[in-house]
Amino acid sequence: MARNWLLVIPIVLGISILFVTCVVAITWLIGYFRPQWFRHFPEWGPLAVGSAFFLVVITGVVFYMALSVKAMSLNMRQSRFLDAVTHELKTPLASLRLHLETLSRRDLSPEDRQEFYSNMLAEVERLDMLTEQLLDAARASGRRWAQSRRPLKLLPILLECVERTRSRYGLADDAISIQAEPLVVEGWEGGLKSLLDNLLHNAVKYSSDEPQVRVTAYEHAPGRVRIDVKDRGVGLPPGLGRRLYDRFVRGDRQIERTRPGTGLGLYVAWSLARAMGGKLGHHHNEDGPGMTFTVELKGWRESRAS
């Protein structure tokens, strides 16, 4: 079920504030026009009761304003998300249309035709990735990961995700390096691939023109496997913390202007890590620019699997 507390809580709070305000107003009016009704109360009684009600109203108003500000911030992020999704959809569609119109109106050589087909396939893969990301985000928002966890060999999945990222961005083999032990992790194959794809996609997208990404996987503690994805990119502004994994959050405005994206990749990766009984974290590199994202999952060495 989708989380709609940003809509429900302000409504309930607003009704409660109105009720308390009406009670305070009616009590004060009765006390003014019928003071004999309160002759058995101490002189300070009405003042104490009124002050308590007034404090409750002020607290409710402040809380209501805080929720309203948060709702407005979410609406702004959603608006930027819609703009980003529109751009992400229109760009490959415009490219596909241009290629198809050229193919239909001009007699191209086999080499040019093959190049057009390759470009069109790349744009289709870009649309497919965006669609999968949107579907994963919808499932994460509704917590609809209806998958049972089972032991998975990590290295083949990791190699497949790295090779897919290299192919998608046309990277050289040394752009993404892997150092991984023979490990088994607990999860489901589609979810683990989507988690790693999102982290690798982010590492490449926010890197320089020549990405240098390093992926390491090792047994961090008995029964726990850690996967580090380290890049040499632009990094992130400090102070984001856990908010980095909220929907539609993409760092600062400079990143939003210079790097296309929807702000859903890390949200999906964080949700998948949680669903598989693990966690996702990050830290700034101590030996240079860039970030390291760390996934910790339940797992063990292959030699101990039985």
Backbone torsions as a table, in degrees:
resi	resn	phi	psi	omega
1	MET	NA	132.6	-177.4
2	ALA	-67.3	143.8	-179.7
3	ARG	-79.6	116.6	-179.4
4	ASN	-121.7	29.1	-176.4
5	TRP	-67.0	-25.4	178.3
6	LEU	-65.0	-20.0	176.7
7	LEU	-94.8	-40.4	-174.4
8	VAL	-73.2	-47.9	-174.1
9	ILE	-61.9	-46.6	178.0
10	PRO	-60.3	-35.5	179.3
11	ILE	-65.7	-48.5	179.0
12	VAL	-62.1	-41.9	-179.3
13	LEU	-65.4	-41.8	179.0
14	GLY	-62.8	-42.2	177.5
15	ILE	-63.8	-40.4	179.3
16	SER	-63.9	-41.3	179.4
17	ILE	-64.4	-42.4	177.7
18	LEU	-61.9	-40.7	-179.9
19	PHE	-64.4	-46.9	179.9
20	VAL	-63.3	-40.2	178.4
21	THR	-62.0	-42.6	178.2
22	CYS	-63.2	-41.5	178.9
23	VAL	-62.4	-44.3	179.5
24	VAL	-63.6	-46.0	-178.8
25	ALA	-62.9	-44.6	-179.6
26	ILE	-64.6	-41.3	179.5
27	THR	-62.2	-43.7	180.0
28	TRP	-67.3	-37.9	177.8
29	LEU	-64.9	-42.6	176.9
30	ILE	-62.5	-41.6	178.8
31	GLY	-64.1	-29.6	179.8
32	TYR	-78.1	-44.6	-176.1
33	PHE	-89.0	-23.2	179.4
34	ARG	-130.4	66.1	-177.1
35	PRO	-63.6	-25.4	-178.9
36	GLN	-65.0	-20.2	178.8
37	TRP	-68.6	-19.9	-177.4
38	PHE	-111.8	19.8	-175.7
39	ARG	-70.3	-20.1	179.3
40	HIS	-84.9	-6.7	178.7
41	PHE	-90.1	151.9	173.8
42	PRO	-60.7	159.8	-178.2
43	GLU	-62.0	-33.4	-178.6
44	TRP	-85.4	-3.5	-176.5
45	GLY	-60.2	-55.2	180.0
46	PRO	-59.0	-37.1	178.8
47	LEU	-65.2	-41.2	-179.7
48	ALA	-65.8	-44.3	-179.8
49	VAL	-64.8	-44.6	179.0
50	GLY	-62.3	-40.7	179.1
51	SER	-64.7	-39.4	179.3
52	ALA	-64.4	-45.4	178.0
53	PHE	-62.6	-40.9	-179.6
54	PHE	-63.0	-40.5	178.4
55	LEU	-63.3	-39.8	178.3
56	VAL	-63.1	-42.0	-179.5
57	VAL	-64.2	-45.6	-179.5
58	ILE	-62.1	-42.9	178.5
59	THR	-61.5	-42.7	179.0
60	GLY	-63.6	-40.4	179.4
61	VAL	-64.4	-43.1	179.2
62	VAL	-63.1	-43.9	179.1
63	PHE	-63.4	-40.1	178.8
64	TYR	-62.9	-41.7	178.7
65	MET	-64.5	-39.6	178.9
66	ALA	-62.6	-43.2	178.0
67	LEU	-64.7	-37.4	179.6
68	SER	-65.3	-41.3	177.9
69	VAL	-63.2	-41.5	178.7
70	LYS	-64.6	-40.0	178.5
71	ALA	-64.9	-40.0	177.7
72	MET	-64.9	-38.9	177.4
73	SER	-63.2	-41.5	177.8
74	LEU	-63.8	-40.4	178.7
75	ASN	-63.1	-38.1	178.3
76	MET	-65.9	-41.8	178.4
77	ARG	-65.3	-38.8	177.9
78	GLN	-64.5	-37.2	178.3
79	SER	-64.3	-43.9	177.4
80	ARG	-65.3	-34.7	177.6
81	PHE	-63.3	-43.7	178.8
82	LEU	-62.5	-40.5	177.0
83	ASP	-61.7	-42.4	-178.6
84	ALA	-66.5	-43.3	179.9
85	VAL	-63.9	-41.4	177.7
86	THR	-58.7	-44.2	178.4
87	HIS	-64.8	-44.4	-178.4
88	GLU	-63.9	-28.9	178.3
89	LEU	-83.5	-41.3	-174.9
90	LYS	-69.7	-36.4	-176.2
91	THR	-62.1	-54.2	178.4
92	PRO	-67.8	-32.5	177.6
93	LEU	-64.7	-41.8	177.7
94	ALA	-64.0	-39.4	178.7
95	SER	-65.7	-43.0	178.1
96	LEU	-61.9	-41.5	179.5
97	ARG	-63.1	-44.0	179.5
98	LEU	-61.4	-44.4	179.9
99	HIS	-64.4	-43.4	-179.5
100	LEU	-65.1	-41.0	178.3
101	GLU	-63.5	-39.5	179.1
102	THR	-66.0	-42.3	179.5
103	LEU	-64.5	-34.1	-177.7
104	SER	-80.4	-21.7	-174.4
105	ARG	-106.4	-16.4	-175.7
106	ARG	-126.6	148.9	176.7
107	ASP	-94.0	101.5	-174.3
108	LEU	-94.6	156.6	175.0
109	SER	-70.9	158.5	178.6
110	PRO	-56.6	-35.9	179.6
111	GLU	-66.4	-46.0	179.1
112	ASP	-64.9	-39.2	179.9
113	ARG	-62.9	-41.4	179.4
114	GLN	-65.7	-37.5	177.4
115	GLU	-64.7	-39.8	177.0
116	PHE	-62.4	-42.9	179.4
117	TYR	-62.1	-40.3	179.3
118	SER	-64.6	-42.9	178.3
119	ASN	-64.1	-41.0	179.4
120	MET	-65.6	-39.4	177.9
121	LEU	-63.7	-38.5	178.2
122	ALA	-63.9	-39.8	178.7
123	GLU	-68.5	-36.6	176.7
124	VAL	-64.6	-40.8	177.2
125	GLU	-64.0	-35.6	177.1
126	ARG	-64.2	-43.5	176.7
127	LEU	-64.8	-39.9	179.1
128	ASP	-63.0	-40.4	178.9
129	MET	-65.0	-42.0	178.5
130	LEU	-63.2	-42.3	179.7
131	THR	-63.3	-44.5	179.0
132	GLU	-62.7	-38.6	179.5
133	GLN	-64.9	-41.8	177.9
134	LEU	-64.8	-41.2	178.4
135	LEU	-66.2	-41.2	177.5
136	ASP	-63.4	-39.5	178.7
137	ALA	-64.3	-39.1	178.2
138	ALA	-65.1	-41.3	178.6
139	ARG	-66.9	-38.4	179.6
140	ALA	-67.1	-39.8	-179.8
141	SER	-63.6	-38.4	179.0
142	GLY	-92.6	2.5	-179.2
143	ARG	53.0	49.3	-177.2
144	ARG	-108.5	52.1	175.2
145	TRP	-90.4	83.9	-176.0
146	ALA	-87.0	61.6	-178.8
147	GLN	-129.6	141.9	175.8
148	SER	-93.6	140.3	-177.9
149	ARG	-83.2	145.0	178.1
150	ARG	-150.3	163.1	179.1
151	PRO	-65.6	135.6	-180.0
152	LEU	-132.2	137.6	172.9
153	LYS	-73.9	123.2	-171.9
154	LEU	-75.6	-43.2	-170.2
155	LEU	-59.6	-46.9	178.5
156	PRO	-60.5	-38.6	178.8
157	ILE	-67.4	-40.9	179.4
158	LEU	-64.0	-42.9	178.2
159	LEU	-63.6	-39.8	179.0
160	GLU	-63.8	-43.2	-179.3
161	CYS	-67.1	-39.9	179.0
162	VAL	-65.5	-44.4	179.4
163	GLU	-64.1	-37.1	177.9
164	ARG	-65.8	-39.1	178.9
165	THR	-67.9	-42.1	176.9
166	ARG	-59.4	-45.0	-178.7
167	SER	-66.1	-40.2	-176.7
168	ARG	-64.8	-36.8	-176.4
169	TYR	-104.1	2.8	-179.9
170	GLY	63.4	43.9	-175.2
171	LEU	-93.1	153.8	173.3
172	ALA	-72.7	163.0	-177.1
173	ASP	-62.1	-34.1	-177.1
174	ASP	-83.6	1.4	178.0
175	ALA	-70.0	-30.7	177.3
176	ILE	-127.1	114.5	179.9
177	SER	-103.8	150.7	-177.6
178	ILE	-126.4	133.4	171.5
179	GLN	-134.4	102.2	-171.6
180	ALA	-137.0	138.6	173.4
181	GLU	-83.2	159.3	174.8
182	PRO	-71.1	104.0	-171.6
183	LEU	-126.7	157.8	172.8
184	VAL	-122.5	132.2	178.1
185	VAL	-121.9	160.3	179.4
186	GLU	-100.1	127.3	179.7
187	GLY	172.9	-157.9	171.5
188	TRP	-128.9	147.2	-166.6
189	GLU	-59.3	-47.7	-178.8
190	GLY	-61.7	-41.1	179.7
191	GLY	-66.9	-41.3	179.3
192	LEU	-65.6	-40.4	177.8
193	LYS	-64.0	-42.9	179.8
194	SER	-64.6	-40.0	178.1
195	LEU	-60.6	-50.7	-178.4
196	LEU	-67.1	-38.9	178.0
197	ASP	-58.5	-44.6	-179.2
198	ASN	-64.9	-41.8	179.8
199	LEU	-67.5	-42.3	178.2
200	LEU	-67.1	-39.4	178.0
201	HIS	-60.6	-44.6	178.6
202	ASN	-64.5	-42.5	-178.3
203	ALA	-60.5	-40.0	-179.6
204	VAL	-76.4	-43.1	-174.7
205	LYS	-63.4	-37.1	-177.1
206	TYR	-97.6	17.5	175.2
207	SER	-94.1	-179.1	177.9
208	SER	-77.2	-170.9	-179.1
209	ASP	-64.3	-25.1	177.2
210	GLU	-119.1	86.4	-175.7
211	PRO	-61.8	144.0	172.9
212	GLN	-130.9	102.6	-176.6
213	VAL	-117.3	134.7	179.0
214	ARG	-122.3	127.8	-179.9
215	VAL	-114.7	124.1	177.0
216	THR	-125.8	142.9	178.6
217	ALA	-135.6	131.2	-175.7
218	TYR	-157.2	164.5	176.8
219	GLU	-83.1	108.4	-174.6
220	HIS	-77.1	-37.2	179.7
221	ALA	-155.3	163.9	178.5
222	PRO	-54.5	118.7	179.6
223	GLY	83.0	6.8	-179.4
224	ARG	-132.0	129.2	178.7
225	VAL	-111.8	138.1	179.9
226	ARG	-119.0	136.4	176.4
227	ILE	-120.5	119.2	179.0
228	ASP	-105.8	130.9	174.0
229	VAL	-117.3	107.6	-172.8
230	LYS	-111.2	130.1	177.9
231	ASP	-123.3	171.8	177.0
232	ARG	-118.7	44.6	-173.5
233	GLY	-91.8	-155.7	-174.1
234	VAL	-77.6	-13.5	-179.0
235	GLY	75.2	-171.9	-178.5
236	LEU	-133.1	151.6	177.8
237	PRO	-64.9	143.8	179.6
238	PRO	-69.3	157.0	175.0
239	GLY	95.3	-3.4	179.8
240	LEU	-72.3	-43.6	177.1
241	GLY	57.4	-136.5	-178.4
242	ARG	-63.9	-25.0	-177.4
243	ARG	-64.3	-18.5	178.5
244	LEU	-60.3	-26.3	-176.5
245	TYR	-97.3	11.6	173.2
246	ASP	-79.1	161.1	177.5
247	ARG	-66.3	140.9	171.7
248	PHE	73.0	6.5	179.3
249	VAL	-89.6	128.5	-176.8
250	ARG	-132.8	24.8	-178.9
251	GLY	87.4	-138.7	-176.7
252	ASP	-94.9	176.0	-177.4
253	ARG	-66.2	-29.9	179.7
254	GLN	-62.6	-41.8	178.4
255	ILE	-65.4	-40.9	-179.5
256	GLU	-63.0	-34.5	-178.3
257	ARG	-77.4	-33.0	-171.6
258	THR	-100.7	-16.8	-178.5
259	ARG	-126.0	122.5	177.2
260	PRO	-69.2	154.1	178.4
261	GLY	163.6	170.7	-176.7
262	THR	-109.7	-14.7	-176.2
263	GLY	77.7	23.3	-178.7
264	LEU	-113.9	-17.1	-173.1
265	GLY	-59.0	-51.3	-178.4
266	LEU	-70.5	-32.3	176.0
267	TYR	-62.5	-43.8	178.4
268	VAL	-65.5	-44.8	-179.4
269	ALA	-62.0	-43.5	179.3
270	TRP	-63.5	-42.5	-179.7
271	SER	-65.0	-40.9	179.0
272	LEU	-66.5	-41.6	177.8
273	ALA	-60.1	-42.9	177.9
274	ARG	-64.4	-41.8	-178.1
275	ALA	-65.4	-26.8	179.2
276	MET	-94.5	15.7	176.7
277	GLY	78.8	19.0	-179.2
278	GLY	-120.6	-157.8	179.1
279	LYS	-153.3	159.4	-179.5
280	LEU	-126.9	132.0	178.2
281	GLY	-139.2	178.2	-179.3
282	HIS	-153.9	159.7	172.8
283	HIS	-156.9	156.5	176.7
284	HIS	-74.7	142.9	179.9
285	ASN	-66.3	136.8	178.5
286	GLU	-85.2	-20.6	-175.8
287	ASP	-103.1	18.6	179.4
288	GLY	154.5	-170.4	-178.9
289	PRO	-72.3	166.9	175.1
290	GLY	102.7	-176.5	-175.3
291	MET	-130.3	158.8	171.0
292	THR	-126.0	121.0	175.3
293	PHE	-101.7	133.5	-173.4
294	THR	-121.2	124.3	174.7
295	VAL	-106.2	130.1	176.4
296	GLU	-119.2	123.7	-177.3
297	LEU	-129.0	161.0	173.2
298	LYS	-71.4	129.7	-177.7
299	GLY	-175.5	-176.4	-176.7
300	TRP	-163.4	171.5	176.1
301	ARG	-71.5	149.6	-179.8
302	GLU	-61.2	-32.2	-178.7
303	SER	-65.6	-19.9	-179.3
304	ARG	-98.0	-7.1	-179.4
305	ALA	-75.3	139.9	179.7
306	SER	-147.9	NA	NA
